[in-house]
Amino acid sequence: MRLFGGGAAEFDWKELKAPEIDDFEAMAAEAYAALPADFRALTGEIEIRVSDFPDEDVVKEMELESDFDILGLFVGTGLAHDAAVPETGRLPNRVWLYRRPILDYWAEHEEKLGDIVSHVLVHEIGHHFGLSDDDMYGIEDETP
């Protein structure tokens, strides 16, 4: 740990701000692009969205104690549960990344923010495929 003096002025921490939603969308796009090509090819028309927090319905439905208790969420019909003939008028599958809970997690842990965003993205997309946690960790291991 470096204390004041001895080069501390080299890093202008006074100008730093928490990443905005646009920054998270860019991180999610980069994380998605870095996933193994065969995995990405299977995701189809999945949408990736970023919000500060889950909406009130999600908090109630999942019986969360706090808006900070969830980092991301898959919403839709997973491929394992999808019908052979798609329904018309159905909303696209979507992965939500929750910016503020992710930032809170990042502040409490030693992981890099980009790695956390990638982990949440893989985990939530994995729900789309009905993958096990071991499968999802394998995909993360293949991701640079």
C-alpha distance (Angstrom), angle and dihedral (degrees) to the residues before:
residue distance angle dihedral
M1 . . .
R2 3.78 . .
L3 3.78 119.1 .
F4 3.79 126.2 -155.2
G5 3.78 114.9 -61.6
G6 3.74 127.0 30.2
G7 3.80 96.5 82.5
A8 3.81 100.9 -34.2
A9 3.82 88.8 132.9
E10 3.84 89.1 66.8
F11 3.79 88.8 80.1
D12 3.80 115.6 53.9
W13 3.82 99.3 -152.8
K14 3.82 91.6 166.2
E15 3.80 89.7 76.7
L16 3.81 96.6 52.6
K17 3.81 120.2 110.5
A18 3.76 132.6 -179.9
P19 3.81 111.4 -91.9
E20 3.80 112.5 -92.6
I21 3.80 125.3 -133.4
D22 3.82 90.2 -92.0
D23 3.82 89.2 55.7
F24 3.79 90.4 51.4
E25 3.79 91.1 49.4
A26 3.81 88.6 53.1
M27 3.83 91.3 47.9
A28 3.80 90.5 48.8
A29 3.81 91.2 49.6
E30 3.82 90.3 50.2
A31 3.80 91.8 46.2
Y32 3.80 91.0 49.1
A33 3.82 91.9 48.4
A34 3.83 89.7 51.4
L35 3.82 93.7 54.8
P36 3.81 116.4 105.7
A37 3.82 109.5 -78.0
D38 3.82 94.3 -125.0
F39 3.80 90.5 53.3
R40 3.83 92.3 48.4
A41 3.80 91.0 48.0
L42 3.79 90.3 59.0
T43 3.81 94.9 52.2
G44 3.79 93.9 75.3
E45 3.78 115.8 179.9
I46 3.80 97.6 -7.9
E47 3.80 113.8 151.0
I48 3.79 123.0 -140.7
R49 3.80 114.7 -151.2
V50 3.80 133.3 178.6
S51 3.80 126.5 -150.1
D52 3.78 132.2 166.7
F53 3.82 92.3 -120.7
P54 3.80 139.5 -4.6
D55 3.77 114.0 -89.5
E56 3.80 120.6 -101.0
D57 3.81 93.1 -101.0
V58 3.81 91.7 57.8
V59 3.81 91.8 49.2
K60 3.82 91.0 50.9
E61 3.81 96.5 41.3
M62 3.80 93.0 49.4
E63 3.81 91.7 40.7
L64 3.79 92.0 -128.4
E65 3.77 118.5 178.5
S66 3.79 91.5 -145.6
D67 3.80 142.2 9.4
F68 3.81 85.4 -112.8
D69 3.82 94.3 62.8
I70 3.80 95.3 86.2
L71 3.82 129.2 53.9
G72 3.79 99.1 -175.0
L73 3.78 143.6 -8.9
F74 3.79 138.5 -152.5
V75 3.80 112.1 -140.3
G76 3.77 120.9 -171.8
T77 3.76 139.9 39.8
G78 3.78 115.8 -39.3
L79 3.77 117.4 -134.4
A80 3.80 90.1 -113.9
H81 3.83 89.1 60.3
D82 3.79 99.4 36.3
A83 3.80 122.0 117.1
A84 3.78 121.4 -115.3
V85 3.81 88.4 -117.1
P86 3.81 113.4 44.2
E87 3.78 117.6 -124.2
T88 3.77 117.0 -116.1
G89 3.77 119.0 -121.0
R90 3.79 93.4 25.4
L91 3.79 117.0 141.4
P92 3.80 116.0 -115.9
N93 3.77 120.4 -98.1
R94 3.77 110.3 -93.3
V95 3.79 138.8 -166.7
W96 3.79 116.2 -152.0
L97 3.79 121.1 -156.5
Y98 3.80 114.0 -163.8
R99 3.79 109.6 -144.3
R100 3.81 102.2 -162.7
P101 3.82 96.7 47.0
I102 3.82 89.5 46.4
L103 3.82 90.4 51.1
D104 3.80 89.9 48.2
Y105 3.81 91.1 50.9
W106 3.82 90.1 47.5
A107 3.80 91.4 52.3
E108 3.80 90.5 53.2
H109 3.82 98.3 46.2
E110 3.79 140.4 52.8
E111 3.82 96.0 -121.0
K112 3.79 124.6 113.1
L113 3.79 114.5 -106.2
G114 3.81 93.0 -123.4
D115 3.80 90.3 53.0
I116 3.80 91.2 52.3
V117 3.81 92.2 49.7
S118 3.81 89.5 48.9
H119 3.81 92.2 47.9
V120 3.81 93.4 50.7
L121 3.81 91.3 45.9
V122 3.83 93.2 50.7
H123 3.79 91.5 45.1
E124 3.79 94.1 50.8
I125 3.82 94.1 43.3
G126 3.79 86.5 48.4
H127 3.80 88.1 61.8
H128 3.82 86.7 57.1
F129 3.81 88.3 60.1
G130 3.80 97.1 37.2
L131 3.82 90.4 -119.0
S132 3.77 124.0 168.0
D133 3.80 121.4 -117.5
D134 3.83 88.5 -107.2
D135 3.82 90.2 55.1
M136 3.81 90.9 49.7
Y137 3.81 92.4 49.2
G138 3.82 87.8 50.8
I139 3.81 90.2 54.7
E140 3.81 90.2 48.3
D141 3.81 89.3 51.3
E142 3.83 89.2 55.1
T143 3.82 91.8 50.6
P144 3.82 117.0 92.2
